[in-house]
Amino acid sequence: MADGQLKPLPPQKHFVNKILRSAIAGILILAFSLLIGMIGYHHYFNLGWVDSLYNASMILTGMGPVDKAINNEGKIFASFYAIYSGVTFLTSVAIIISPVVHRFLHRFKIEVEE
């Protein structure tokens, strides 16, 4: 603010709404990423849908591959999906926890400067 005073913390309801919106956004990003992986594993690895889900979720969460690629196209897909997954998983976690961190920092600054 222009006069040097800090804004008060938003009401609890506002905070809960931000958490819900962030959680929904993070979950949608993860679901979309999981779908990309499932389609890729199904197509390039010739796996069934359950095995494709298993492989995609293991890569997306950083646990590592389950099935070995059977051709170069599968290896290329798995490489790019692993890179994409590493960034996407960390980003979605950051989106989900950002309202909590923001509120904590806001509250800390208020307590320090009062």
C-alpha positions in Angstrom: 0.0 0.0 0.0 1.1 3.6 -0.6 1.1 4.6 3.1 3.4 1.8 4.2 0.7 -0.3 5.9 0.2 -3.9 5.0 -3.1 -5.4 3.9 -4.7 -7.6 6.5 -5.0 -11.4 5.8 -8.0 -12.3 3.7 -10.8 -14.1 5.5 -10.6 -17.8 6.0 -13.3 -18.5 3.4 -11.2 -16.7 0.8 -8.2 -18.9 1.8 -10.2 -22.1 1.5 -11.5 -21.1 -1.9 -7.9 -20.5 -3.1 -6.8 -23.9 -1.8 -9.7 -25.6 -3.5 -9.0 -23.8 -6.8 -5.3 -24.6 -6.6 -6.0 -28.2 -5.8 -8.5 -28.6 -8.7 -5.9 -26.9 -11.1 -3.1 -29.2 -9.9 -5.3 -32.3 -10.2 -6.5 -31.4 -13.7 -2.8 -30.9 -14.8 -1.9 -34.3 -13.4 -4.9 -36.0 -14.9 -4.2 -34.5 -18.3 -0.5 -35.6 -18.0 -1.5 -39.1 -17.0 -3.8 -39.3 -20.0 -1.0 -38.3 -22.3 1.2 -41.0 -20.8 -1.5 -43.6 -21.0 -2.1 -42.9 -24.7 1.6 -42.9 -25.4 2.3 -46.2 -23.6 -0.7 -47.8 -25.2 0.3 -46.7 -28.6 4.1 -47.0 -28.5 4.5 -49.9 -26.1 1.5 -51.9 -27.3 0.3 -52.2 -23.6 -3.2 -52.6 -22.4 -4.9 -49.6 -20.7 -4.3 -50.8 -17.2 -0.6 -51.4 -17.8 -0.4 -48.0 -19.6 -1.9 -46.3 -16.6 0.6 -48.1 -14.3 3.6 -47.1 -16.5 2.4 -43.5 -16.9 1.7 -43.0 -13.2 5.1 -44.5 -12.2 6.9 -42.1 -14.6 4.7 -39.1 -13.6 5.5 -39.5 -10.0 9.2 -40.1 -10.6 9.3 -43.8 -9.6 10.8 -44.8 -12.9 9.8 -47.0 -15.8 8.2 -50.4 -15.5 8.1 -51.9 -19.0 11.0 -51.8 -21.4 10.5 -50.0 -24.7 10.2 -52.4 -27.6 11.2 -49.9 -30.4 12.9 -46.6 -31.0 9.7 -44.7 -31.1 8.8 -46.0 -27.7 12.2 -45.0 -26.4 11.8 -41.5 -27.8 8.3 -41.2 -26.3 9.4 -42.5 -22.9 12.3 -40.0 -22.9 10.2 -37.0 -23.6 7.4 -38.1 -21.3 9.9 -38.6 -18.5 11.3 -35.1 -18.9 7.8 -33.6 -19.2 6.6 -35.5 -16.2 9.4 -34.4 -14.0 8.6 -30.7 -14.6 4.8 -31.2 -14.6 4.7 -33.1 -11.3 6.8 -30.5 -9.5 4.8 -27.7 -11.0 1.5 -29.2 -10.0 2.7 -29.7 -6.5 3.8 -26.1 -6.4 0.4 -25.0 -7.7 -1.4 -27.0 -5.0 0.6 -25.8 -2.0 1.1 -22.2 -3.2 -1.9 -20.7 -1.3 -0.6 -22.2 2.0 2.9 -20.8 1.4 1.6 -17.5 0.3 -0.6 -17.2 3.4 2.3 -18.2 5.7 4.6 -15.6 4.1 1.9 -13.0 4.3 1.2 -13.8 8.0 4.9 -13.9 8.8 5.5 -10.4 7.3 2.6 -9.0 9.2 3.9 -10.4 12.5 7.5 -9.2 11.8 6.5 -5.6 10.9 3.9 -5.0 13.5 
